[in-house]
């Protein structure tokens, strides 16, 4: 009986690992669907997820929380799937109406994901990732610790990647310059504790932590 239980247990574990790997690849495919529309954001979601997981790990969050944050990083911009190309791909300044359309994407993404039971915790972070520490963000104007910690982490990771990659309107900043730019928003746009944790990481540390944490073989996103 013990022998059979061991065999069945091993098969169940392998089945769970295969299911989790399939789920991870599905999330990555969803992120890539959006990024295929915009060459300037190619890879943005995966890098955001990696930085967010790195920060979460350095903060000492548990594996389940890190998985949720990683999933939210991959899917944080998924709501832009409903944004017209004329707005999403515009190189010039946005009109107030176009700005309003862009600002709908956290709500749209959150609503899509909350319909998937296993992604309900993820949907909450996607919904809040543009909230700002002083309450000046959107869609709900949440402030401070009213914003879920995972969303506060995502806000930093999302902006970090935006600053360190080339965009149509500017060249990428170095890692150190990007950190300085983020720190200008400490206590206003971003959680000072999250920024303090990021400051203690360097680029190689962040990549190493994130890559290990995102490896499907060890059970994260």
C-alpha positions, 0 to 999 in steps of 0.5 A: 500500500505504501509503495502504491501510495508513493507511485500515485503521489509522485504522479499527482505531483508531476500532474500538478507541476505540468498543470502549473507550467501550462498555466504559466505559459498561458499567462505569458501568452496573454501578456504577449498578445498585448505586447504584439500590438506595441513594439515599444513595450515588447517584453515589458510585462515579463520584466515588470513581473521579474522586478516585482517578484525580486522586490517582493522576495527581498521584502520577505513575502511568502511564495504564494504572495510572490506568485500572485505579484508575478502573475499581476506583473505579467498581466498588469496592462492586459486591460489595454487590449480594449484600448484603440490603436490610435490611442495606444500607439500614439506618439504625441501628447494625448488629449483629455479623452484619450487619457481617460481611455488609457486610464480605463485599462486597470479597471478593464483588466481587473474585471476580465481577470476577476472572472477567473477564480484562480486569478481573483487575487491577481485581479485586485493588484492589476486593478490598483497598480496605477494608484499612487501613495499620496492618493493622486492615482487612479482608478479609485484614488487610494492612498498609503497602505489602503493600496495593496502591498502587491500593487505598491510593488507593481507601481515601482516595478512598472515605472522602473522598467519604463525608465530603463527601456527606450521609448519613442520620446526618450532614451533609456536611463541607467539603473542608477539614474532610474532609481534616483528618478523613482526616489523623487517620487518617494512618499508621493507616488511610491511607497518609501519602504518599497523603494528602500528595498529596491535601492538595496538591490542592484540590477544583477541581484534583481535579475538573479532573484527574479529569474529563480523565483519565476522558474516554473520548476520551482513553482512560481509564475 
